[in-house]
Amino acid sequence: LLTFLILTAIVPSATASQVDVEGYTADLTPEERHALMIEGKVRAHERRMSMPAPASVVSTAGYDALYYDINLDIDEVSRWIVGELTMQAAGREDAFETPTINLHSSLTVDSVKSAGQPVVWSRGGNFLYVTLTAPVNMGETFDLTIWYQGRPTSGGFMGFSFGSYEDKPIISTLSEPYMAQSWWPCKDTPSDKADSVDVTVTVNSDFYVVSNGVLRDSIDNGNGTTTYWWHEGYPITTYLVSLAITDYARFDRWYHYGPGDVDSMPVRFYSYPSLQLQARESWPIVVDQIEFFSDLWGEYPFVNEKYGMAHFTWGGAMEHQTVTSATSSDFGFDQYLIAHELAHQWWGDMITCRDWHNIWLNEGFASYSEALWVEHRYDASSYRGYMLGMAYYYGGTIYCQDTTDVWDIFSSRVYDKGAWVLHMLRGVVGDSVFFDILRTYYSHPDHQHKDAVTEDFQAICEDVSGMDLDAFFQEWIYGEFYPRYRLSWTAVPHDYDNFYDVHVHVRQTQSSTPQVFSLPITLVLNGVGGTPTHRVWNTEREQDYLFVTSQVPTSISFDPQNWILKTLVNEDYTMHLVTDSLPDGAEWTPYLDSLEVIGIEPDQFLVVAGSMPPGVTLDESTGVISGTPTEAGSYDFSIRVYDASLVYNSQKAYTVDVSSVGYRPGDLNMDEVLDAVDINELIDVLFFNGEPDAPMNAADVNADCTVDAVDLNYLINTVFFNGAAPLLGCVE
């Protein structure tokens, strides 16, 4: 997006030297580059008396804009425009008759017609309220023609600029996010794309008009003015409609997307005359970038028209559909800026964020594309270095909370952390699947030349990968900050062979939300043979991993390829309760397990939260868990272990599910009490062919798989002499 040559007060996460590699030297870190982009965009909109309200502030949901015909007569001397706007639209509800149009209050409406007839209209703030001559139902079309005029910059710079370069006039627009309405009437929301747009502009004949799509005609009017007619034949949202007007020096290159010259698209460049040499040296790299991105994701989305670049008055660049506007400073010739704006033709122009909450789908994708270009042109090491230059270590969600605040919309969270989301997604799903995801997203009929929100992209990611990625998107798009990892490990020799158990403990210490980031982590056990690289899933705040090696590792590398936005601290391995889970149990079935502690010798085990199953106890000195569960259910509890000095401790949460067997062993009459009645029932079974109320298994109280006199003796001993409790038998 737009850039400006004043850096925001951002603490850099990497210096330029940290991303320099052989063959690639960056004058700016990626973070600094994006800070320039953000600064310019926001400054452009802060220089105003009032900010046009988002379309969502008023009801524009009742209709779809299908087509715009923008006809402007521009006088650069008086800085005045006279416009005629025709819109074709369709109702989205029955009996619709009151379309609301966004139009900044600095522009005066002269008249409004529909179907050639005058209509009732009124102004209120930055809105034009129209009443149609007759209501339309869902799907029925109507048209509006609005005649208006004024000085677009009277309220500040807004989205329309009368500027100069070397004392020569230049007229240009930058309409993102809500600025199209500052120079033409429209439904100014990114979700409503017109199927096509015509832009016809009459200017001083010394000038050349650059706009979207294809130049259909230019007419010398014989009075010192020329009229240019541009046609954008692909769907386009309002903020991407643009003008750039001055005495450009023009030159072309070609993108060959098929064999021969027939299958070629013009790549057109419009530079200030004094900068033509620099433009010829720097801008044509975009042809190589078009080829690369087309091979990577899918064909350049506007291949039947053009791609262009034009100088304009702002301090950076803006990805206007089919023709990027770029600063005349050296930054405007930066290959990574060029790659960023080009990538927007796929991610932002072809597929547009449905609302500004989801602008990361534009900016995060374009920023990540810079890194992909680095990887393609240089190597994987350069790619990783470039990503480190975008590391974002601050708060706030990538999902834009306040879409009325341009600082929130155009935040480095969106650019840099948004790029990291894609980098991390690539690490989660793998290269092949990741690029399949992007190609599927590109070609998806619900989104190609349409719009999307995060949930749409997530659904495609899950469909292509076959993975449940809800935790990933919830944590990284709607959560804040990043995981703060601490790593410790120890090697314990086996007492039965020459191998070692390598115990690795990973914990996340961030106090922000989410408390746990669920991600795969690569651990490399350096200095050991065999397969020292392990990919493990970290889904808990504290988690233990066990590896068996033939040697003690010299060290352990944690995420050595930097697939995770994180911080990492290595610490001593002290005391860790490494038993991750306990087995489930069943009613009246003996239960036995023990907790394993590695590191400092344990001294005391305590249940510090929840409750264990009734009938089951924890030996507080040994960590042995034993007993006979007496009630079915799910039991959650936490156990903490301490060393003798109470300096070190380790805690884990457990869940034990106790299943029901439907009866109590020995309770033959099913009254939940063991007494003489049960003994009498068992006598009846053994000697008089009786049938107990409980399953026959209840009679096998010594669990030897036979119901006999031994069971009778066992039950008598239990009831009258405090003998061992009946066991769950095995007789069916």
N, C-alpha and C positions, 0 to 999 in steps of 0.2 A: 504494500500500500504506500500511501504518500509518505515521503521522508522529508526531514528538515535538518539543516546543518547546525543544530544546537542539541547537545546531548542532554537527556534527562539525568536527574541525580540518581543513578542506579549504580549499586556496587557491582563491579564486574565479577563474574564467576570464573573468568579465564582471561589471561592476557593474550595479546596478539602472538607472543612467542610460543604460547602453549598450543596454538593451532597451526604453527608453521611446520611444514614438512618439506621434504625435498621436492622441488618443482612447483611448490604452492606456497606463496607468501601472501598473507592477508594484511592489508593496511588497517583493517578493522576486524575486531572479533565479530562473530555472528550476533552476539548479544548487542554489541555497539551498533551494528548495522540495523538491527531491528529497533533499537532505541531511536535511531534517526527516523525510521519509518513512522514510528508511533508519534514522535514529537511533531513532525510535520503535519500529520493528519489532524492531530488535536489542535495544534496552533491554528490551522486553517479555519477551524470552527470556533475557536475562542475569540477570534477577531470579528466579533459581531455584536449587534445590539440585542438580538434575540435569537434563540435557537428554535427552528421550526419543530413543532411537536411531532412525535412519531405518528404514523397513520393509525396505530393501534389505539391512540387516545380517543379517537372518534370511530364511529361505526362505518367501516368501508367494506364490511364482509358481505354486503348484499349483492355485489356484482363482481364479475371478472373483467379486467381490461384485456381486450383481445388485440387491439391495434392502435398505434399512435401515429399521427401525421403532424410533425412539428414544422411549422413554417415561420422563420424568423427574418426580420429585417434589422440589421445591427448597424448602428451609427457609433463608431468608435470615438468620434469627436465629442459628441454630447453624452456618450456612455448611456445610450438609450436603446432599448429593444422594443420592437413592435411585433407581436406574435399572433399567430392563428394556430390553434391546436384542435385537431379533430381526433376524437377517441371513439372507437367502436368497442362495445362491451356487451356482456350477457348477464342476465339476472341469475342470481344464485338462490333465489327464493321466490315464491309466488307473490303476486301483487306488489312487486317492488317498484317504487316510483320516486325515491329521493336519494340519488347518488350524492355522496360527499366527495369532493375533489380537494386534494392538497394543493394550495397555491399560496406562496408567501405574501404577507400583507404589503410588501413594498411594491407589488405589481397590481395595477389597476385593471379591473375587468370592464370592458366596454359593452359587450353583449354576449348572450349565450343562446344557441339554437339547438334544437333536436329535430331530426327529420325535416330540416329546412324551416321549421317554425320556431318563433321566439318562445322561450320557456321562462318560468318564474325562477329567479335565483336570488341569493343573498350572500353576503360575506360575514364572516365571524372569525377574527384572529387570522390564522393561516389556513382557513378553510373556505371553500366555495360550496354552498349548499344549493342544489338544483332540484326542482320538481319537474318530472317529465310530463309531457302532455297527456300521456296515458300510461298506466302501469304495465309492467311486463312480468311474465311468469318465469319460472326457472328454465334456463336454457334459451329463452327468447332474447334477441339482440336489440340493442338500441344504440344510437349515436349521439354524440354531443360535439358541437363546435363552439370553441371559446375564443373570443377576440380579447386580447389583453395587451398591455404595454407598461413600461416603467424602466426604472434604473435598478437592476438586480442587486447592485452593491450598496444601495442606500442604507441597508441595515447592517453593513459590515461587508467583509469579503464574501461570506456565504459560499454558495457553490459556483459562483460566476465571477470571473475576474477580468477587468480591463487593466492590463499591465503594460510593461515595456521591457525591451531587451535592446541594449545599445541604442537607446532613443527611438527604437522602432516599436510600434504598438503590437501587442499580442493579446488576444482574447482567448480565454480558456475556462474550462469547467472542471469541477471536482465535486461530485454529488453524494458521495458516501458519508454518513449513512442516510440522512434525511434531507439532502440538499437539492435533489432534482426539482422539488417544488419551488426553489428560489429562482428558477428561470423558465419553467414550463409547468402547466397544470397536469397533474397525474395522480394516480393512486400510488403514493410513495411508500411502498412497502416491498421488501425483497421477495416475498412469497408470490407476488402476482406478476408473472412474466407475460408481456405482450408477445403474441406469436410473431410479430414483425413490427418494425418501426421505420418510417421515412423521416429524414431530417433534411429540410430544404432551407438554405441560409443565403441571404443576399448581403454582400459586404463590398467594401471598397475593392476595386479591381487590382490594387497592389497586393492584395492578400490572397492566400490559398486556404480553403476550409478543409480540415481533416475531421472525419467523424467515423462512425461505426459502419462496418459492412463494405459495400461496393459503391464506388462513385458511378451513379447512373448517368449523370449529365452535368455539364457546366455551361452556362449561357452568359455571354457578354451582352449586357443589357443596353450598351451603347450610351450610357449616361455616366460612365465612370464606376459602375458597379457590376459585379458578376454574381450570378446565382449558382450555387452548388447543390446538387441533389444526391444525397447518400441514402442507400437502402440497406437496412439490416434485416436479412431474411431468416435468421435464426431467432428463437425465443430469447428475449432479453428483459432483464429487470431494470427498473427506472434508474438506479444509481450508476449503472454502467453506460448509460447514454451520455455521449460526450461531444465536446467541440474543442478544437485547438486551431487557432487562426492567426497566421502572420505571413510574412514573405519567406516561406520555407525554401530551403535548398532540398531537393528531392532526389533520391536514388533508390534503386531496387536490387534485390537479390531474389533467388527462387528456391523454394522448397519442393523437391521432386519426391512426390509420394508414390509414384508408380513409374513404370518404364516409359522412357521418351519424354519429350517436352509437353505432350498433351496432358499428362497427369502431373501438373506442376501448379503450385500456388505462389502468387507473388508475395514477397516479404518487402514491405515498403517502409522507407525511412524518411522522416521529415525533420531535418535539423535546422537550427539557426545557421544562416549562411557562414558566419565566422567560425562555426564549430563543425563544418562539414568534414574536414580532414579527420578530426578526432572521431566523429561519428562513423566514418568509413573504416577506421581502424578498429573500433571497439564494438559497434552494434551488430555487425554481421555474425558474431558468434552465436546469435540467437537462432540462426538456421541450424547449426549443429545441435543446439538444445531442442529445437522442435523435433528433429529426427530422433534424438535420444528419448525424449518424453513420449513421443508417439510409439516408439518400439516398446517402451516400458509399460504404458498404460492403455494405449489405444490411440487411434488416429487423432491428429489435431482436430479439435471439435468444430472448427469453422473453416474447414479445408476448401469449401466451395467459394470462399470469399477472400480473406487475406489475413496476414498478421502484419501489424505495423508498430512503429515507435515514433513519437512526436515530442519535441520539446514543449514544455509549458512553464508557467510562471512559478509554480509551487516549488518547494525545496526538495522534492524527491520523485516519487513515481506512483502511478495509479493504473491498475489493470483494466482500463476500459475495454469493453468487449471488442476484439479484433484489432485494437490499436491502443497500446500502452502509452500513457503520457509520462514523460520523464523530465527530471530536473536538468538544467543546463550546466550544473556544477560537475566536477569530476566524478562525484558519486553516481551521477546518471549514466556513467559508462562502466560501472562496476559489474563484472560478469555475474556476480551472485545476486545483485539487484535485478539484473536482466533475467536471470533464471527464475527468481521469485515471481516477478510480474508475469512472465510467460506461463509459469505453472498455474497461475490463477485462471488461465483460459480454460483449463480442465476443472480446477477446484476453486470455484467461486463464480465463474462466468457460466460454464456449461452446467455444473451442479452448484446451485447457490444455497447458502444457508437460508432456511425458511424464515428465520427471525434472527435478530442480533444476539439473542442468548447463545446461539450456536455458531457464532462467527469463527470459532476455532476450526470448523470444517473448511473455511476459506483460508485463514491465516496460518493455522498450524500446518496444513497441508503444503502451502506455498513455501513456508520456512523449511519444512522437512525436504522439500524438493531441492533446495539449495544444497543440502548435504548429499542428496543422491547424485547431483551433478558433480560435486567434489569427488565422490566415490568413483563415478564413471570416468572422470577426466584424469584422476590421479590414482588413488588406491584405497583399500579398506582402512588403512591406518589414518589417512587424511580424513576419511569420512568420520571415523571415531573422534578424531581431534576436532573436527568441525562441530560435532554434536556436543562435545565438552564445552565448546565456546558458547553453546546455547543453554547450558545448565541453569535451571531456574530454582533458586533456593528460598523463595518467599511465599507468603500466604496467599489466600484467595483462591477461588475456584476457577477452573478454565471455563466452566459454564458462566456466562456473563449475567450477573444478578440484576444490574441496573442498566437497562438499555436506553435510558434517557441521559446517561453520563458518558460522553465520548471517551473520557479517560478510562472508564471501565470497559467499554467496547474495544478500544484500541490499547490493550494492555500487553506488556511483554509476557504475561501468563499465557495469553492467547497465541502469540507468535512462538515463543521459545518452549514453554512447557507443552503447548499444543503439538509442536514438532516432536518433543520427547515422547508423547503418548504414542505416536506412530512408530518411533524408533523402538520403544518398549514392546509395542504390539508385534513388531517384526521379530523381536527376541522371543516372545511367547509362542508364536505360531510357527516360526521358521520362515526362511527366505521364500521358498517356493509357494507356500500357502499365502504369505503376506502379499506377494505381487499378484497372485490369483485373486485375492480380495480386492485389490485396487482395480484390476481389470474388470472384475464383476461389477463393482460399484460404478465404474465408468459406463458400462454398457447396459446397466439395469434400466428396464423400460419405465419404472416408476420414478427414476431420478435423472436420467439423461436429458439434458436441456430443460430440467425442471428444478426441483429443490429437495432439500433433505434436512433432517434434524439428527442429533446424535443417535437416537434410538434406531433410526433407519440404517445408519452405518453399522451400528452394533449388530443388528439383525443379519446383515450381509456377512459380517465377520464370522458370526456364529454359524451361519449356513455353510459357508465355504470351508471353515476350519473344522466343523463338527464339535467345537468346544463351547462350553458354557463360559461366556466372557462377561457375565453381568457384574461380578465382583470387580473385575479389572476396570470397566467403564465407570462403575459407581465410585470407586476409590479415586480414580485419576481425573475424571471430568467433574464430579460433584464433590469430591473431597479436597482437602487442602494439604499443602506441603509435600512431604516425601518421606520414605522410610529412613530412619537413623539406625543403622545396624551396628551391633557389637558382636565380634567373633572371638571365640576361644576354642581351644582343642587340647586333647591329651592323647597319648598312645599308651595302651595297657598291654603288656605281653601276655600271650596265652601260657597257661601252665601245662598244656598238653601238646603243643607243637611250637614251631618257630615263627609263628605269625603274631600280628598285633591287632587289637581292636583300637581303631582310631575313632574317638568320640569327639564330635564337633557340635558345639553349642552356638546357636544363632538367636539373638534376641533383638527386638525392635524397641526403641526407647522413646520414640516421639510421643509428645503429650497432646498432639493435635488430633483432629479427626480426618481420616480413620486412624484408629489405634493400631490396626494391622493392615499392611498391604500384602495381598496374596499374589505371589509371583514365583516363577521358577528361578532358581539361583544356580549358577555354575560354580562349582568348587573344584579347584585343581590341587591335588595332593602332590606337591613338588618333592622330587628326590626319591620316588618309589617307582617300581616297575609295573608292568601290566597296564591297567587302564586308570591312570591317575585323575582323569577328568570325570566329574559326576554332576549330573543335573538333577537337582532336588527341588521339590515344591516347598515353599515356606508359606504356611497359612496360619501360623499361630504367633503370638507375641514372643513366646520363648519356645524353641523347638530344638530337638536333639537328633543327630544323624550318626549312624554307625557304619564304618567302612573297615574291611579287613585287608591288611597289607602285609607284605613280606618284610618291609622295612619301616622304620620310623620316618615320617615325612620331615623334610628339612624346613618346610613352611607350607602354608595353605593360602592359595590365592582365591579371593572372593570376587566373583563377577569380573574376571580380568579383562573382558572385552567391553566392559561398561555398557551393558544393555539396560541397566537400571539407573534412574535418577535417584541418587542416594548420597549419604555420608557413611563412612565405615571407620570404626575404631577397633583395633585388636586389643584384647585384654587377656589377663591370666585366667586359666581354667581353674576354678576354685572348687565348688561343690555343686553338683547338678543331679537332680532326680531325673534319670533318663528313661524311666518307664513311661512310655507315652500313653498307654491305655491298659485297662484291666479287662479280663474276660467277663462276659455275661454269665449269669447263673440261673439256677432254677430252684423253685420252692423245694424245701426238704431234701436238697441235694448238697452234700458237703462241698464247701467252697474253700479253695486254697490258692493263694498266689503271694508273691513277695515283691517289694519295691527295690529297684536297683539304684544305687547312688554311686557316682563316679567322682573321683577327686578326693577332697578332704573327708576323713572318716566321719560318718554320721553318728549322732549320739541320741537324737530323739526325733520321733515321728509323731505328728499331731494332725488330727482332723480340724481344720481351721474354718471351714465353711460347709454348709449342707449337712447331710446325714448319710451314713452308710446303710445298706439294707438291714432290716431287723434280723438279728441272729448272726450277724457278721461283725467281727471286731478287728481292730488294728493293734498289733503288738507295738507299743510305742518305743521299744528299745531295739527291735530287730526289723521292723517294717514288714513283718509277715501279716497277711490278711487272711483270716480263716473264720470258719463257722458254718452254720447251716441256715440259709435264708428261709425265713418263715412267712414272708409276705411278698407277693408278686408286685412289680412296679418298676419305675425308672428312678434311679437314685443318683443325684448329682452331689458331689462333694469335692472339696479341695484338701490336699494333704501337703503339709510343709515339713521339711526335715531341717534340723539344726545340727551344727557341730557342737562339741563340748563347751566351747567358749562362747557360744551364741553370737559369734561374729558373722559367720556365714550361714546362709540358709538357701533353700530352693523349694519352690512350690509348683504344683501342677493341679489342674482340675481333671476330674474323672467322672465318667458316667458308667454305671453298671445297671444293666437291665436284667431284672429277675423275672423269668417267665413262670406262668402258672401251670401246675400239673393237674389241677382240678380236684385234688383231694390231699388229705394229710396222711402219710404212712401210718398204718395201725388204726386209723379212725374208720373202722369198718361200717359204722352206722351213720357216718357223715354228720355228726353233730358238733364237730370241731373240738371235741374233748376226748382225751384218752382215758378210759376208765374201765370198770368191770364189765360194762355192757359190750365193749369192743372185744374183751376176752371171751365173753359168752358167744358173740357172733363168730369168732374164729373157731371156737369149739364146734359150733354148729356146722361150719364149713368143713372142718377136718373129719368129723365123725358122723355127721348126719346129712351130708350132701346139701347143706344149706347154701344159699346165695347171699353174699353180703350186699349191703346197699352201695358200697363203694366199689370201684373196679377191683378185680382180683389182685391187681398189682399192689393194692394197699395192704394185702395180707402177707406179702413177702417182706416182712419187717427186718429180716437179717440180710436181705439182698443177695441171696444165693441162687435166685431164679427158680426156687422150689417152695411151694407152700406146704409146710409140714409141721410136725410137733416141735421142731426146733424154733419155729416162728412163735408158736404158742408160749414156749418157755421164755423167749426173748421179750414178748409183749408183757407177760406176767412180771418179769423182772423190771420192766420199765415202769409199769403202773404202780407196783407195790413196794419195790425195793430200790427206787431211784437209779435204775440201770440206764444203759445207753439208750438214746432216743432211737425210735424206729427209723430205718433207712428206706429210701425209695427203691422198691424192688424192680424186677425186670420181667415178671410174669405178665403176659398180655391177657 
